[in-house]
Amino acid sequence: MNVLDTFRLSGYRALVTGASQGIGRATALALAQAGAHVGLTARNEQALTEVSTRVSELGGEAAVIPADLRQSDSARDVVEEAVSSLGGLDLLVHNAGGPQTDAEGRMILRPLTETSDQDWQEVIDINLMAAVRLCRAAHPALRSSERASVLLVSSVAALVAVPGMESYGAVKNGLLSYVRSLAVAWAPDGIRVNALCPGWVRTQLTEPIHGESATSQAALTNVPMRRWGTPEDVVGPAVFLSSPAASFVTGQHLTPDGGLTAFPAMPGSGAEEGNHHA
Ligand SMILES: NC(=O)c1ccc[n+]([C@@H]2O[C@H](COP(=O)([O-])OP(=O)(O)OC[C@H]3O[C@@H](n4cnc5c(N)ncnc54)[C@H](OP(=O)(O)O)[C@@H]3O)[C@@H](O)[C@H]2O)c1
């Protein structure tokens, strides 16, 4: 097979969580561009319907499945509906998540000593428990597929400390451990399991940081590429890990972060020169 063809996902059946906006929306559209049919889930049904129209324009079928994945039964219901609408499941992408947010879905940075058990539980529920429940529910359908893969969206916060986001970092790190365990457990079933660890990406979630020039510049201090990522910066790695091009890749994480985790910002390293390309 031509190597370019190994990136195609023609006829794959994918479920993408958090598909209403940001990285999840871009990922759903990229999977559709690569040829997949996509189940779209999040809470905002109107936004999902708009994404579904775009998927149809790209030649894919889309199923809109509104749900709140913090509810314990939601994952099972969402997977059941996706499998029934798409006629099976080859790809599961759990992207819904993030740190604690305000009512508008914008991240809240909170000193560690001021976080409550409830704060931690909310972060655990959407990022980790929803992943566990989705994977458990999707296992029978994925095992029946000849080309199954799971992609869990973690974060650079799993790999380096981000002050004010300690619960998020711990939970996203737990997700990486879960990815490795699941990759080993499900290898005999032919299911690959990988993670993405994006760096700073300009979305509604990160608006409190990229929305202010001073905090935006501060966030870029130890990003060698000196710019914010876009959701589109993340979709190439997502398609790759979901595709036959990654057929021997499992239990791994890929880190589209502009070099952040490779770079200890130090005097003389260029960090103090500020933003060249933002
Ligand atoms: N942006 C970054 O810099 C960055 C960096 C590293 C990792 N990440 C990770 O990338 C993923 C996507 O982040 P993003 O920046 O694209 O954020 P975003 O624009 O806020 O999108 C988050 C998505 O998750 C959905 N969601 C949130 N809570 C949900 C719930 N209880 N039930 C169902 N769906 C829910 C939202 O949809 P509804 O509101 O419609 O439910 C939305 O579609 C997250 O896992 C985040 O941790 C982001």
The ligand as an ORCA input file, in Angstrom:
! r2SCAN-3c Opt
* xyz 0 1
  N      -6.657     23.930     24.842
  C      -5.521     23.489     25.362
  O      -4.533     24.259     25.508
  C      -5.368     22.048     25.757
  C      -4.081     21.601     26.065
  C      -3.894     20.278     26.425
  C      -4.976     19.411     26.493
  N      -6.223     19.871     26.203
  C      -7.319     18.910     26.287
  O      -7.975     18.861     25.048
  C      -9.344     18.515     25.265
  C     -10.226     19.533     24.540
  O      -9.932     20.819     25.043
  P     -10.324     22.159     24.261
  O      -9.264     23.113     24.529
  O     -10.751     21.841     22.879
  O     -11.562     22.613     25.152
  P     -13.002     23.214     24.791
  O     -12.941     24.071     23.589
  O     -13.508     23.775     26.068
  O     -13.818     21.905     24.450
  C     -14.146     20.977     25.451
  C     -15.148     20.005     24.881
  O     -15.520     19.068     25.914
  C     -16.936     19.046     26.011
  N     -17.335     18.789     27.379
  C     -16.926     19.468     28.484
  N     -17.559     18.989     29.565
  C     -18.365     17.981     29.132
  C     -19.269     17.104     29.771
  N     -19.501     17.161     31.102
  N     -19.935     16.184     29.029
  C     -19.733     16.119     27.705
  N     -18.880     16.925     27.028
  C     -18.221     17.850     27.749
  C     -17.382     20.423     25.532
  O     -18.672     20.392     24.979
  P     -20.024     20.922     25.668
  O     -19.688     22.173     26.428
  O     -20.924     21.118     24.485
  O     -20.443     19.801     26.544
  C     -16.391     20.691     24.397
  O     -16.837     20.075     23.215
  C      -9.544     18.471     26.768
  O      -9.463     17.123     27.213
  C      -8.387     19.266     27.308
  O      -8.014     18.872     28.613
  C      -6.438     21.168     25.827
*
